[in-house]
Amino acid sequence: MRPQLNHTIVSASDPVASATFLAEVMGFDPPVAFGHFMVVEAGNGVSLDYRQASDAITRQHYAFLVTEQQFDEIFDRVVERGLPYWADPGRNHAQQTNHHDGGRGVYFPDPDGHSLEIITRTYGSGPRRAGAP
């Protein structure tokens, strides 16, 4: 068996609020307390374990592979909440989505500014263009 990612720790100014935000926007089950963590379980068994930040928060990036239907549902919740969103991680193309690899993708912030990304195709999985290596 190849090693698998089991969980990652996410620093938050308010772990309950940030974990709840992620669960609600993504459509995950509500977070569960485990010790001093608020744990959000993703669909593939990987959890994001939110903890109280002790220092300044270093913003991170978390990408989620979703189906087309899930993309629509999540994106609708992003828009309903009035969240800013971008087609790119550099935040140059505001209020746009991307179509990399024949799918769709978008970036939006969580309450602490972590960049959340939803994509419907993994990068590099799309059809090759004529003349591409």
N, CA, C and O of each residue as an XYZ file, in Angstrom:
532
protein
N       0.849     -1.187      0.000
C       0.000      0.000      0.000
C       0.884      1.237      0.000
O       1.863      1.319      0.743
N       0.534      2.177     -0.825
C       1.234      3.455     -0.837
C       0.772      4.277      0.361
O      -0.384      4.167      0.772
N       1.653      5.099      0.930
C       1.236      5.962      2.031
C       0.088      6.879      1.588
O       0.053      7.348      0.450
N      -0.834      7.117      2.497
C      -1.986      7.963      2.221
C      -2.040      9.100      3.223
O      -1.718      8.923      4.397
N      -2.447     10.260      2.755
C      -2.659     11.381      3.659
C      -3.870     11.063      4.522
O      -4.926     10.704      4.002
N      -3.727     11.193      5.833
C      -4.807     10.893      6.761
C      -5.479     12.163      7.271
O      -6.707     12.240      7.323
N      -4.674     13.164      7.650
C      -5.231     14.425      8.126
C      -4.187     15.525      8.005
O      -2.992     15.268      7.863
N      -4.668     16.741      8.064
C      -3.782     17.890      8.123
C      -4.366     18.849      9.145
O      -5.574     18.871      9.378
N      -3.493     19.641      9.751
C      -3.927     20.586     10.778
C      -4.041     21.969     10.157
O      -3.137     22.431      9.462
N      -5.159     22.615     10.417
C      -5.435     23.939      9.888
C      -5.505     24.916     11.058
O      -6.320     24.746     11.965
N      -4.649     25.939     11.038
C      -4.685     26.971     12.079
C      -5.835     27.925     11.806
O      -6.085     28.310     10.663
N      -6.531     28.301     12.871
C      -7.690     29.184     12.727
C      -7.800     30.109     13.929
O      -7.436     29.740     15.045
N      -8.303     31.306     13.690
C      -8.532     32.231     14.796
C      -9.732     31.783     15.626
O      -9.803     32.063     16.823
N     -10.669     31.091     14.994
C     -11.832     30.513     15.675
C     -12.079     29.142     15.046
O     -12.786     29.046     14.042
N     -11.506     28.078     15.619
C     -11.628     26.748     15.017
C     -13.061     26.279     14.797
O     -13.352     25.633     13.790
N     -13.940     26.590     15.709
C     -15.340     26.164     15.555
C     -15.959     26.857     14.348
O     -16.592     26.205     13.517
N     -15.785     28.169     14.242
C     -16.365     28.918     13.128
C     -15.759     28.484     11.793
O     -16.484     28.316     10.813
N     -14.450     28.303     11.745
C     -13.801     27.930     10.484
C     -14.167     26.519     10.055
O     -14.424     26.278      8.875
N     -14.194     25.582     10.999
C     -14.567     24.203     10.673
C     -16.030     24.133     10.241
O     -16.373     23.404      9.310
N     -16.879     24.883     10.912
C     -18.298     24.922     10.554
C     -18.475     25.525      9.169
O     -19.269     25.025      8.372
N     -17.738     26.603      8.873
C     -17.777     27.226      7.553
C     -17.437     26.200      6.473
O     -18.175     26.053      5.499
N     -16.321     25.493      6.646
C     -15.904     24.510      5.645
C     -16.983     23.440      5.462
O     -17.356     23.113      4.335
N     -17.473     22.907      6.559
C     -18.479     21.850      6.480
C     -19.734     22.330      5.763
O     -20.280     21.611      4.926
N     -20.192     23.527      6.078
C     -21.411     24.046      5.458
C     -21.221     24.327      3.977
O     -22.054     23.933      3.159
N     -20.131     25.005      3.622
C     -19.928     25.369      2.217
C     -19.694     24.134      1.357
O     -20.221     24.036      0.249
N     -18.905     23.197      1.864
C     -18.577     22.015      1.071
C     -19.651     20.934      1.120
O     -19.643     20.023      0.291
N     -20.569     21.018      2.069
C     -21.597     19.987      2.199
C     -21.120     18.772      2.976
O     -21.664     17.681      2.810
N     -20.108     18.944      3.824
C     -19.610     17.864      4.676
C     -20.478     17.751      5.920
O     -21.267     18.646      6.222
N     -20.325     16.641      6.641
C     -20.973     16.514      7.945
C     -20.425     17.596      8.871
O     -19.307     18.069      8.670
N     -21.201     17.996      9.885
C     -20.715     19.006     10.830
C     -19.413     18.551     11.494
O     -19.172     17.353     11.642
N     -18.577     19.515     11.891
C     -17.321     19.157     12.552
C     -17.557     18.474     13.888
O     -18.582     18.671     14.541
N     -16.575     17.663     14.276
C     -16.632     16.926     15.528
C     -15.412     17.316     16.362
O     -14.298     17.400     15.846
N     -15.634     17.551     17.641
C     -14.521     17.877     18.528
C     -13.716     16.623     18.836
O     -14.276     15.566     19.128
N     -12.387     16.755     18.766
C     -11.468     15.685     19.150
C     -10.322     16.354     19.879
O      -9.449     16.958     19.256
N     -10.325     16.247     21.207
C      -9.343     16.981     21.995
C      -9.542     18.469     21.764
O     -10.655     18.978     21.901
N      -8.470     19.168     21.415
C      -8.591     20.604     21.156
C      -8.758     20.909     19.666
O      -8.577     22.050     19.242
N      -9.099     19.902     18.881
C      -9.320     20.079     17.451
C     -10.804     20.030     17.116
O     -11.589     19.384     17.811
N     -11.177     20.717     16.046
C     -12.488     20.572     15.421
C     -12.214     19.888     14.096
O     -11.551     20.450     13.224
N     -12.727     18.669     13.946
C     -12.365     17.812     12.816
C     -13.484     17.795     11.773
O     -14.651     17.555     12.080
N     -13.078     18.062     10.522
C     -13.992     17.979      9.380
C     -13.482     16.844      8.503
O     -12.337     16.854      8.052
N     -14.340     15.879      8.272
C     -13.986     14.693      7.492
C     -14.376     14.910      6.033
O     -15.541     15.159      5.721
N     -13.380     14.812      5.137
C     -13.647     14.916      3.702
C     -14.149     13.567      3.185
O     -14.097     12.569      3.904
N     -14.626     13.533      1.963
C     -15.222     12.334      1.400
C     -14.271     11.173      1.189
O     -14.723     10.036      1.050
N     -12.976     11.417      1.159
C     -12.019     10.348      0.888
C     -11.267      9.903      2.135
O     -10.203      9.293      2.034
N     -11.811     10.204      3.305
C     -11.211      9.751      4.546
C     -10.132     10.656      5.105
O      -9.590     10.376      6.174
N      -9.809     11.728      4.412
C      -8.830     12.700      4.906
C      -9.587     13.733      5.728
O     -10.649     14.202      5.319
N      -9.044     14.085      6.882
C      -9.710     15.100      7.693
C      -8.874     16.371      7.768
O      -7.647     16.339      7.674
N      -9.563     17.478      7.939
C      -8.942     18.761      8.220
C      -9.239     19.026      9.684
O     -10.396     19.152     10.085
N      -8.181     19.110     10.477
C      -8.300     19.245     11.928
C      -7.961     20.680     12.310
O      -6.794     21.071     12.315
N      -8.984     21.456     12.629
C      -8.806     22.871     12.945
C      -8.350     23.044     14.389
O      -8.896     22.427     15.304
N      -7.345     23.890     14.580
C      -6.835     24.177     15.908
C      -6.720     25.683     16.091
O      -6.607     26.438     15.126
N      -6.750     26.098     17.343
C      -6.599     27.509     17.681
C      -5.190     27.961     17.326
O      -4.212     27.345     17.749
N      -5.085     29.024     16.560
C      -3.776     29.566     16.191
C      -3.143     30.219     17.410
O      -3.802     30.956     18.143
N      -1.865     29.948     17.620
C      -1.148     30.573     18.728
C      -0.343     31.773     18.251
O       0.050     32.616     19.058
N      -0.097     31.859     16.967
C       0.637     32.973     16.357
C      -0.167     33.474     15.166
O      -1.316     33.085     14.961
N       0.461     34.344     14.391
C      -0.174     34.808     13.157
C      -0.432     33.603     12.253
O       0.367     32.667     12.207
N      -1.523     33.636     11.557
C      -1.903     32.523     10.694
C      -1.194     32.649      9.351
O      -1.278     33.678      8.680
N      -0.506     31.598      8.980
C       0.077     31.505      7.647
C      -0.978     30.912      6.748
O      -1.415     29.781      6.959
N      -1.386     31.655      5.757
C      -2.455     31.185      4.880
C      -1.986     30.011      4.040
O      -0.881     30.010      3.498
N      -2.851     29.015      3.947
C      -2.573     27.797      3.211
C      -3.591     27.632      2.082
O      -4.539     28.408      1.959
N      -3.374     26.612      1.272
C      -4.245     26.312      0.139
C      -4.759     24.879      0.296
O      -3.981     23.960      0.549
N      -6.062     24.696      0.145
C      -6.687     23.384      0.248
C      -7.580     23.187     -0.968
O      -8.532     23.939     -1.174
N      -7.269     22.168     -1.778
C      -8.017     21.909     -3.005
C      -8.853     20.646     -2.853
O      -8.405     19.659     -2.271
N     -10.066     20.688     -3.380
C     -11.005     19.577     -3.282
C     -11.480     19.190     -4.672
O     -11.937     20.038     -5.440
N     -11.371     17.918     -4.990
C     -11.884     17.385     -6.242
C     -13.352     17.048     -6.032
O     -13.698     16.299     -5.119
N     -14.212     17.601     -6.873
C     -15.658     17.432     -6.723
C     -16.276     17.034     -8.066
O     -15.659     17.201     -9.118
N     -17.486     16.513     -8.017
C     -18.220     16.211     -9.241
C     -18.794     17.511     -9.807
O     -18.780     18.549     -9.144
N     -19.293     17.441    -11.023
C     -19.933     18.618    -11.630
C     -21.119     19.086    -10.783
O     -21.296     20.284    -10.560
N     -21.924     18.135    -10.314
C     -23.082     18.502     -9.487
C     -22.627     19.134     -8.173
O     -23.190     20.141     -7.742
N     -21.621     18.553     -7.543
C     -21.106     19.128     -6.300
C     -20.540     20.524     -6.539
O     -20.718     21.417     -5.711
N     -19.859     20.714     -7.669
C     -19.337     22.042     -7.994
C     -20.476     23.054     -7.997
O     -20.376     24.111     -7.373
N     -21.565     22.727     -8.706
C     -22.709     23.637     -8.767
C     -23.258     23.941     -7.379
O     -23.540     25.096     -7.063
N     -23.409     22.922     -6.556
C     -23.965     23.110     -5.209
C     -23.041     23.973     -4.349
O     -23.496     24.902     -3.683
N     -21.748     23.664     -4.367
C     -20.789     24.423     -3.558
C     -20.693     25.851     -4.066
O     -20.730     26.798     -3.280
N     -20.571     26.008     -5.374
C     -20.456     27.346     -5.957
C     -21.691     28.182     -5.624
O     -21.568     29.371     -5.333
N     -22.882     27.573     -5.663
C     -24.102     28.294     -5.275
C     -24.001     28.795     -3.839
O     -24.413     29.917     -3.547
N     -23.456     27.974     -2.934
C     -23.316     28.406     -1.529
C     -22.286     29.539     -1.408
O     -22.465     30.454     -0.605
N     -21.230     29.480     -2.189
C     -20.232     30.556     -2.192
C     -20.887     31.872     -2.616
O     -20.703     32.904     -1.971
N     -21.645     31.820     -3.696
C     -22.319     33.017     -4.208
C     -23.375     33.508     -3.219
O     -23.471     34.709     -2.965
N     -24.171     32.588     -2.657
C     -25.211     32.968     -1.690
C     -24.626     33.685     -0.483
O     -25.253     34.596      0.057
N     -23.437     33.289     -0.054
C     -22.778     33.921      1.086
C     -22.100     35.238      0.716
O     -21.590     35.940      1.589
N     -22.092     35.571     -0.562
C     -21.459     36.807     -1.007
C     -19.943     36.771     -0.912
O     -19.299     37.811     -0.780
N     -19.368     35.565     -0.980
C     -17.911     35.440     -0.884
C     -17.248     35.863     -2.184
O     -17.790     35.629     -3.264
N     -16.087     36.481     -2.086
C     -15.334     36.746     -3.308
C     -14.799     35.421     -3.839
O     -14.580     34.478     -3.078
N     -14.592     35.362     -5.142
C     -14.008     34.146     -5.728
C     -13.201     34.537     -6.957
O     -13.383     35.604     -7.543
N     -12.303     33.631     -7.322
C     -11.381     33.895     -8.415
C     -11.184     32.641     -9.259
O     -11.404     31.520     -8.801
N     -10.764     32.859    -10.503
C     -10.449     31.752    -11.397
C      -9.019     31.271    -11.219
O      -8.633     30.252    -11.792
N      -8.229     31.989    -10.435
C      -6.798     31.693    -10.325
C      -6.314     31.889     -8.893
O      -6.907     32.659     -8.137
N      -5.240     31.198     -8.515
C      -4.732     31.316     -7.145
C      -4.117     32.672     -6.840
O      -4.026     33.056     -5.674
N      -3.690     33.406     -7.866
C      -3.126     34.737     -7.653
C      -4.179     35.810     -7.471
O      -3.853     36.975     -7.241
N      -5.439     35.423     -7.573
C      -6.573     36.331     -7.387
C      -6.559     37.490     -8.380
O      -6.851     38.633     -8.028
N      -6.216     37.175     -9.619
C      -6.197     38.190    -10.674
C      -7.496     38.235    -11.468
O      -7.813     39.259    -12.073
N      -8.246     37.147    -11.476
C      -9.465     37.060    -12.283
C     -10.672     36.890    -11.364
O     -11.202     35.793    -11.185
N     -11.087     38.026    -10.786
C     -12.169     38.037     -9.803
C     -13.515     37.714    -10.436
O     -13.779     38.032    -11.596
N     -14.352     37.071     -9.634
C     -15.721     36.724    -10.004
C     -15.760     35.899    -11.295
O     -16.679     36.035    -12.102
N     -14.747     35.039    -11.477
C     -14.685     34.158    -12.635
C     -14.318     32.753    -12.167
O     -13.740     32.574    -11.096
N     -14.661     31.767    -12.983
C     -14.223     30.393    -12.762
C     -13.271     30.038    -13.894
O     -13.190     30.756    -14.890
N     -12.548     28.928    -13.742
C     -11.656     28.494    -14.811
C     -12.186     27.196    -15.420
O     -13.125     26.583    -14.911
N     -11.558     26.802    -16.520
C     -11.993     25.596    -17.247
C     -10.788     24.729    -17.592
O     -10.713     24.161    -18.681
N      -9.848     24.632    -16.658
C      -8.644     23.854    -16.883
C      -8.979     22.380    -17.106
O      -9.857     21.817    -16.452
N      -8.267     21.782    -18.031
C      -8.392     20.349    -18.328
C      -9.813     19.934    -18.691
O     -10.194     18.780    -18.495
N     -10.597     20.871    -19.220
C     -11.955     20.545    -19.632
C     -12.949     20.494    -18.485
O     -14.095     20.086    -18.676
N     -12.526     20.903    -17.299
C     -13.416     20.919    -16.138
C     -13.684     22.345    -15.695
O     -13.582     23.289    -16.478
N     -14.026     22.481    -14.433
C     -14.261     23.808    -13.855
C     -13.515     23.908    -12.536
O     -13.304     22.909    -11.847
N     -13.121     25.121    -12.197
C     -12.451     25.354    -10.929
C     -12.676     26.768    -10.446
O     -12.939     27.677    -11.234
N     -12.570     26.940     -9.142
C     -12.719     28.267     -8.546
C     -12.025     28.268     -7.185
O     -11.921     27.238     -6.520
N     -11.556     29.444     -6.792
C     -10.885     29.659     -5.505
C     -11.714     30.645     -4.690
O     -12.263     31.602     -5.235
N     -11.805     30.407     -3.372
C     -12.498     31.334     -2.479
C     -11.869     31.230     -1.098
O     -11.262     30.209     -0.774
N     -12.004     32.284     -0.269
C     -11.346     32.281      1.039
C     -12.225     31.709      2.146
O     -13.453     31.765      2.088
N     -11.552     31.157      3.159
C     -12.266     30.795      4.382
C     -12.182     31.992      5.332
O     -11.578     33.000      4.966
N     -12.758     31.926      6.528
C     -12.759     33.087      7.418
C     -11.369     33.630      7.774
O     -11.246     34.813      8.092
N     -10.325     32.801      7.729
C      -8.977     33.268      8.044
C      -8.137     33.545      6.806
O      -6.940     33.808      6.919
N      -8.743     33.489      5.636
C      -8.023     33.780      4.412
C      -7.337     32.603      3.764
O      -6.654     32.767      2.753
N      -7.505     31.390      4.336
C      -6.982     30.210      3.646
C      -7.693     30.114      2.295
O      -8.881     30.418      2.189
N      -6.970     29.698      1.281
C      -7.530     29.587     -0.056
C      -8.134     28.199     -0.239
O      -7.430     27.192     -0.168
N      -9.432     28.155     -0.472
C     -10.123     26.909     -0.755
C     -10.367     26.847     -2.256
O     -10.772     27.835     -2.869
N     -10.122     25.694     -2.836
C     -10.285     25.509     -4.268
C     -11.153     24.291     -4.515
O     -10.982     23.256     -3.869
N     -12.086     24.414     -5.450
C     -12.839     23.248     -5.900
C     -12.563     23.084     -7.396
O     -12.583     24.050     -8.158
N     -12.304     21.828     -7.797
C     -12.028     21.511     -9.191
C     -12.809     20.249     -9.567
O     -13.042     19.373     -8.734
N     -13.201     20.179    -10.819
C     -13.932     19.004    -11.281
C     -13.044     18.035    -12.056
O     -13.470     16.919    -12.354
N     -11.839     18.432    -12.381
C     -10.861     17.568    -13.047
C      -9.511     17.790    -12.391
O      -9.153     18.925    -12.077
N      -8.762     16.727    -12.180
C      -7.415     16.887    -11.633
C      -6.542     17.546    -12.690
O      -6.736     17.332    -13.886
N      -5.588     18.340    -12.250
C      -4.707     19.041    -13.173
C      -3.900     18.032    -13.991
O      -3.355     17.065    -13.459
N      -3.842     18.289    -15.303
C      -3.129     17.410    -16.211
C      -3.953     16.251    -16.735
O      -3.445     15.425    -17.493
N      -5.238     16.173    -16.337
C      -6.072     15.037    -16.743
C      -6.853     15.290    -18.018
O      -7.461     14.369    -18.564
N      -6.846     16.541    -18.506
C      -7.638     16.872    -19.670
C      -7.004     16.420    -20.975
O      -5.865     15.953    -21.006
N      -7.753     16.565    -22.031
C      -7.231     16.167    -23.343
C      -6.045     17.053    -23.730
O      -6.018     18.248    -23.436
N      -5.090     16.448    -24.380
C      -3.935     17.206    -24.848
C      -4.332     18.018    -26.075
O      -5.128     17.576    -26.903
N      -3.765     19.201    -26.171
C      -4.015     20.043    -27.335
C      -3.080     19.647    -28.461
O      -1.979     19.151    -28.219
N      -3.510     19.864    -29.671
C      -2.669     19.560    -30.832
C      -1.354     20.315    -30.705
O      -1.339     21.511    -30.414
N      -0.259     19.611    -30.924
C       1.058     20.233    -30.853
C       1.652     20.269    -29.464
O       2.813     20.647    -29.308
N       0.889     19.886    -28.439
C       1.407     19.898    -27.066
C       2.303     18.688    -26.858
O       2.053     17.634    -27.442
N       3.334     18.815    -26.044
C       4.230     17.654    -25.812
C       3.537     16.521    -25.083
O       4.152     15.489    -24.818
